[in-house]
Amino acid sequence: MGMFNDVEFLGGFIHDSVTNALQEPDSAIPVLEAGVQPLTTIALNSGPRPLYITHLMVVFADVAVTDPNPAVATDLGWSIRTSTDGSATPTYTEVVGKTAAADLPQILTDAAPTALLATANIPYDLFSFVGGAANTSIATAQTNVKQGPVRIAAKALFQVRLGLYTAGTLTAVTGLDNVGVLVYGKRV
């Protein structure tokens, strides 16, 4: 068996809302006491050894949008960040982030601006859209994972941020609520 054949759930993040910034998550899975561990931030610990993230699965609990920008198609951008500075207010560095239209799934169109192209409670692999065609709907099945495994150092904090993009530029949408990111990979 290869190193990445035994993929496991590493943790997850909940975003109460997603809009025009690469936002930090609002909570983590497994749940740790807010403001206690880790201090002043929402993140997960990598543990005593490095880990590799092989899949980012995004799940939408609410597929209705209340105030979209109907003149443009909207993509879901993401960023995996890590911190090893050991401070009370960690400084995160981006390990890998995707903001270009060809790397992101399209979640809204001008033809249907108030409903996500996704189905509620169905996970979609964000890695599988990397290097694809621009304007690929998140509902379009992607069979090849195009983003290679992302290494997170041992004894580090990590988090996944989400943001909304139009043609590579952050864009505002109101009402994209309750988005989960499930992180899968391998501890080595």
ABEGO torsion letter per residue (X at the ends): XBAAABBBBAEBBBBABBBABBBBBABBOBBBBBGAOBBGBBBBBAEABBBBBABBBBBBABABBABBBAABBBBBBBBBBBBAAGBABBBBBBABBBABAAABBBABBAABAABBABBBGBBBBAAAABGBBBGBBAABBBABBABBBBBBBBGBBBBBBBBBBBGGBBBBBBGBBGBBBBBBEBBX
